[in-house]
Amino acid sequence: MSKFYPPEEYAALSCLSVGAGSGGSVNMLARATVIDYWGNVIFDSFVEPTEKVTNYKTTSTGIEEHHLHGSESKPFKVVQAEVADIIKDRIVIGYSLWTDLAVLGIRHIAKNTRDIALFVPFREALNQHSGQTLGLPTLVWGLMNRHAQTGFSNSIDPVQAENARASLDIFRSVEGTWETLIFNDEWPCALPPPGFAQYFI
């Protein structure tokens, strides 16, 4: 348990996107997953597309057309509202949270985010000094000495939840250090890429 916050105040978020627009260049939310501090799935749903899908990115996401129109899919506005309600008063853990918030179209308090992609001590530990964002599999292997889950699942409790759990496990491994730095007004993270500031309050 963190010396600063109880476990109930944390949640981990992970989203999958498909492509819309010319060549699938516009990311569109296709699946959202939220887990609690103990790794239990709080929310998981495919998302009905709001525009024509031009690239399902099936090789990396496993998502096909029927997933977004089946019984496990919900309208975007419903998913957006439910996820926003779940995380609004919580500290959100994840990998490249700026992309998740962007496809969800929601904002979150910056000081209540714990993004393992931006945590500077991780970059230093893995000798990444260029500012380039390390991939989640690289972080999982380099910091936890295990392989990130690959493949995909069409069911509840998906591999997507495993990605969220991987981010959660990495955060928990340094939770005390991370929270102490913030408590001491020493923000330990790099800034997200330009253009995503609007998703942080």
C-alpha positions as CSV (number, residue, x, y, z in Angstrom):
1,M,0.0,0.0,0.0
2,S,1.2,3.5,-0.8
3,K,2.1,5.6,2.2
4,F,0.2,8.5,0.5
5,Y,-2.9,7.0,-1.1
6,P,-5.1,3.9,-0.4
7,P,-5.3,1.3,-3.2
8,E,-8.9,2.2,-3.9
9,E,-7.8,5.6,-5.2
10,Y,-5.9,4.0,-8.1
11,A,-7.1,2.6,-11.4
12,A,-5.2,1.5,-14.5
13,L,-6.5,2.4,-18.0
14,S,-5.7,0.9,-21.4
15,C,-7.4,1.6,-24.7
16,L,-7.2,0.1,-28.2
17,S,-7.9,2.2,-31.4
18,V,-8.8,1.4,-35.0
19,G,-8.2,3.8,-37.9
20,A,-10.6,6.1,-39.5
21,G,-10.2,8.7,-42.3
22,S,-7.8,8.4,-45.2
23,G,-5.5,5.4,-44.8
24,G,-6.7,4.9,-41.2
25,S,-4.7,7.9,-40.1
26,V,-7.2,9.0,-37.5
27,N,-7.3,7.0,-34.2
28,M,-10.8,6.0,-33.1
29,L,-11.6,4.3,-29.8
30,A,-12.4,0.6,-30.3
31,R,-12.0,-0.9,-26.8
32,A,-11.5,0.6,-23.3
33,T,-10.4,-1.4,-20.3
34,V,-10.0,-0.2,-16.7
35,I,-8.7,-2.3,-13.8
36,D,-8.3,-1.7,-10.1
37,Y,-5.2,-1.7,-8.0
38,W,-5.4,-5.4,-7.5
39,G,-5.7,-6.1,-11.3
40,N,-9.4,-6.8,-11.3
41,V,-11.4,-5.7,-14.4
42,I,-13.7,-2.8,-13.5
43,F,-14.8,-2.0,-17.0
44,D,-14.2,-3.5,-20.4
45,S,-16.1,-2.9,-23.6
46,F,-15.7,-2.7,-27.3
47,V,-16.9,0.6,-28.8
48,E,-19.3,1.1,-31.7
49,P,-17.5,3.3,-34.3
50,T,-18.6,6.9,-34.7
51,E,-17.1,7.0,-38.3
52,K,-16.3,4.5,-41.0
53,V,-13.4,2.3,-40.0
54,T,-10.8,2.3,-42.7
55,N,-8.2,0.2,-40.8
56,Y,-9.0,-2.3,-38.1
57,K,-5.3,-2.8,-37.3
58,T,-6.3,-6.5,-36.7
59,T,-2.7,-7.8,-36.7
60,S,-1.9,-5.7,-33.6
61,T,-5.4,-5.4,-32.0
62,G,-7.2,-8.5,-33.0
63,I,-10.2,-6.3,-33.7
64,E,-12.5,-7.2,-36.5
65,E,-15.8,-5.6,-37.7
66,H,-18.1,-7.9,-35.8
67,H,-16.4,-6.9,-32.5
68,L,-17.6,-3.3,-32.8
69,H,-21.2,-4.2,-33.6
70,G,-21.8,-7.2,-31.3
71,S,-23.3,-7.7,-27.9
72,E,-20.1,-6.6,-26.1
73,S,-19.9,-3.2,-27.8
74,K,-21.4,0.0,-26.6
75,P,-21.9,3.4,-28.1
76,F,-18.9,5.8,-27.8
77,K,-20.8,8.3,-25.7
78,V,-21.7,5.6,-23.2
79,V,-18.2,4.3,-22.9
80,Q,-16.8,7.8,-22.7
81,A,-19.2,8.6,-19.8
82,E,-18.6,5.4,-17.9
83,V,-14.9,5.6,-18.1
84,A,-14.8,9.2,-17.2
85,D,-17.0,8.5,-14.1
86,I,-14.8,5.6,-13.0
87,I,-11.5,7.6,-13.2
88,K,-12.6,11.1,-12.3
89,D,-11.6,10.9,-8.6
90,R,-8.8,8.4,-9.1
91,I,-5.1,8.4,-9.8
92,V,-4.8,6.8,-13.3
93,I,-2.0,4.5,-14.1
94,G,-1.1,3.5,-17.7
95,Y,1.2,3.5,-20.6
96,S,1.1,6.6,-22.9
97,L,-2.0,7.8,-21.2
98,W,-2.2,10.8,-23.5
99,T,-3.3,8.6,-26.3
100,D,-5.9,6.9,-24.2
101,L,-7.4,10.2,-23.0
102,A,-7.3,11.6,-26.6
103,V,-9.3,8.7,-28.1
104,L,-11.7,8.8,-25.2
105,G,-12.0,12.6,-25.6
106,I,-11.8,13.2,-21.9
107,R,-9.5,15.2,-19.6
108,H,-7.8,14.3,-16.4
109,I,-6.0,16.1,-13.7
110,A,-2.3,15.9,-14.6
111,K,-1.1,15.4,-11.1
112,N,-3.4,12.4,-10.8
113,T,-1.7,10.5,-13.7
114,R,1.1,8.0,-13.3
115,D,2.4,7.3,-16.8
116,I,5.1,4.7,-17.0
117,A,6.1,5.8,-20.5
118,L,7.0,9.2,-19.1
119,F,8.7,8.3,-15.8
120,V,12.2,9.7,-16.1
121,P,13.9,7.2,-13.7
122,F,12.7,4.3,-15.9
123,R,14.3,5.9,-18.9
124,E,17.5,6.5,-17.0
125,A,17.5,2.9,-15.7
126,L,17.3,1.6,-19.3
127,N,19.9,4.1,-20.6
128,Q,17.3,6.0,-22.7
129,H,18.5,9.6,-22.7
130,S,17.2,10.8,-26.0
131,G,13.7,11.4,-24.7
132,Q,12.2,8.8,-27.0
133,T,9.3,6.8,-25.5
134,L,10.2,3.2,-24.9
135,G,7.7,0.6,-25.9
136,L,5.7,-1.3,-23.3
137,P,7.3,-4.6,-24.0
138,T,10.7,-3.0,-23.6
139,L,9.7,-1.5,-20.2
140,V,8.2,-4.8,-19.0
141,W,11.3,-6.8,-20.0
142,G,13.8,-4.2,-18.9
143,L,12.2,-3.5,-15.5
144,M,10.3,-6.7,-14.6
145,N,12.4,-9.3,-16.5
146,R,9.3,-10.8,-18.1
147,H,7.7,-10.7,-21.5
148,A,4.6,-8.5,-22.1
149,Q,1.6,-10.5,-23.2
150,T,1.1,-10.8,-26.9
151,G,-1.8,-11.7,-29.1
152,F,-5.3,-10.8,-28.3
153,S,-8.6,-12.0,-26.8
154,N,-12.2,-11.5,-27.9
155,S,-13.6,-11.9,-24.4
156,I,-13.9,-10.0,-21.2
157,D,-10.7,-10.0,-19.1
158,P,-8.7,-9.6,-22.4
159,V,-5.0,-9.3,-23.2
160,Q,-5.8,-5.6,-23.1
161,A,-6.3,-6.0,-19.4
162,E,-2.9,-7.7,-19.2
163,N,-1.4,-4.6,-20.7
164,A,-3.0,-2.5,-18.0
165,R,-1.8,-5.0,-15.4
166,A,1.7,-4.7,-16.7
167,S,1.6,-1.0,-16.3
168,L,0.2,-1.4,-12.9
169,D,2.9,-3.9,-11.8
170,I,5.6,-1.6,-13.1
171,F,4.1,1.4,-11.2
172,R,3.7,-0.7,-8.0
173,S,7.4,-1.7,-8.1
174,V,8.4,1.9,-7.5
175,E,5.2,3.3,-6.0
176,G,6.8,4.6,-2.8
177,T,9.5,6.4,-4.7
178,W,7.1,7.8,-7.3
179,E,4.7,9.2,-4.7
180,T,7.5,10.5,-2.5
181,L,8.9,12.5,-5.4
182,I,5.4,14.0,-6.1
183,F,4.9,14.7,-2.4
184,N,8.2,16.6,-2.4
185,D,7.1,18.7,-5.4
186,E,9.6,16.9,-7.6
187,W,7.5,15.9,-10.6
188,P,9.3,12.8,-12.0
189,C,7.8,12.6,-15.5
190,A,8.7,14.0,-18.9
191,L,6.0,15.9,-20.7
192,P,3.7,14.1,-23.2
193,P,4.1,14.9,-26.9
194,P,3.1,18.3,-28.1
195,G,-0.5,18.6,-29.0
196,F,-1.9,16.6,-26.1
197,A,-1.8,19.2,-23.3
198,Q,-5.6,19.8,-23.8
199,Y,-6.3,16.4,-22.2
200,F,-4.7,17.3,-18.9
201,I,-6.1,19.7,-16.4
